[in-house]
Amino acid sequence: MKVLIVNNIGREGPGLLEEILEENEIESYTYEYQKDKAFPSPGDYGAIFVFGGPDSANDETDKMIEERAKELSENTGGHIFHSKWNGKKTPHISVSRIHRI
């Protein structure tokens, strides 16, 4: 069996998974998302492991709050506007609909 490892963050590697695959003599290829151009054909592999990045959708960092606001506004047809609260830029979402009476 051949295993494809999709690495989304260049500074991180397959780590323990790679060691386990080597110990069990399982062939693997690590696709570096930020470096490699053409994605390998998934049909050539018996298993695919996709590693995420350091950010979690549950993080309360400014970056992730902004990402969730963007996703929500796109899915609801709303618009994002920002305000400052205690010196911190905060995204807000405005959704409005006009109804014909």
Residue pairs with C-beta under 8 A, 6 or more apart in sequence:
1 26
1 27
1 46
1 47
2 26
2 27
2 28
2 29
2 44
2 45
2 46
3 21
3 26
3 27
3 28
3 29
3 45
3 46
3 47
3 48
3 49
4 28
4 29
4 31
4 40
4 42
4 44
4 45
4 47
4 48
4 49
5 14
5 17
5 18
5 28
5 29
5 30
5 31
5 48
5 49
5 51
6 31
6 33
6 48
6 49
6 50
6 51
7 13
7 14
7 30
7 31
7 32
7 33
7 51
8 33
8 34
8 50
8 51
8 52
8 53
9 33
9 34
9 51
9 53
9 54
10 32
10 33
10 34
10 35
12 51
12 53
12 54
13 30
14 21
14 28
14 30
14 49
14 51
17 49
18 28
18 30
21 27
21 28
29 40
29 45
31 39
31 40
42 48
55 61
55 63
55 64
56 64
57 64
57 67
57 68
58 64
62 88
62 89
65 90
65 91
66 91
69 80
69 91
69 92
69 93
70 80
70 91
72 78
72 93
73 79
73 80
73 93
73 95
76 93
76 95
77 95
78 93
78 94
78 95
78 96
79 93
79 94
79 95
80 91
80 92
80 93
80 94
81 91
81 92
81 94
82 89
82 90
82 91
82 92
83 89
83 90
83 92
84 90
